[in-house]
Amino acid sequence: MKSAPRGDDTSQVEVSGISPHGVWLFLGDREVFLSFDEFPWFREAPVAGVLHVERPRPDHLYWPDLDIDLSVDSLSNPERYPLISRERPDRRLQRSARSRRGERKTTARKPRRR
């Protein structure tokens, strides 16, 4: 027995553009704008990471390369989501505490006077 052909995917999402001010997304039949002012973690993200977006459910967007989850409602009604973002520093660029401690051990000390 053969199944009927699958219907249209109603949960499509596509990045339609990236500008100096934000990211444009097609969500099914509408286009929305994610301003870098309201969604600042996209500002410094690699383009490939921004372009790789998934829509696992109609109300949920996910950028797996960036580990960002957004409610679709937060795009249309950001005032309902006051804690939109706190930018996270790129920890790969920061020295770890272990490396800082190691640096202290390697610095020469002045001999003590007795």
Residue pairs with C-beta under 8 A, 6 or more apart in sequence:
10 28
10 58
11 28
11 55
11 56
11 57
11 58
12 26
12 27
12 28
12 55
13 25
13 26
13 27
13 28
13 53
13 54
13 55
13 61
14 25
14 26
14 53
15 23
15 24
15 25
15 26
15 50
15 51
15 53
16 24
16 25
16 26
16 31
17 23
17 24
18 24
18 47
18 50
21 35
21 36
22 33
22 34
22 35
22 36
22 37
22 39
22 42
23 33
23 34
23 36
23 39
23 42
23 50
24 31
24 32
24 33
24 34
25 31
25 32
25 33
25 34
25 53
25 61
25 75
27 55
27 72
27 75
32 75
32 76
34 42
34 75
36 42
36 43
38 78
38 84
38 85
39 70
39 84
39 85
40 85
40 87
41 66
41 68
41 85
41 87
41 88
42 50
42 66
42 68
44 90
45 63
45 66
46 65
48 65
49 63
49 65
49 66
50 63
50 66
52 63
52 64
52 65
53 61
53 62
53 63
54 61
54 62
54 63
54 64
55 61
55 62
56 62
58 72
59 71
59 72
59 73
60 69
60 70
60 71
60 72
61 69
61 70
61 71
61 72
61 75
62 68
62 69
62 70
71 81
73 80
73 81
74 80
74 81
74 84
78 84
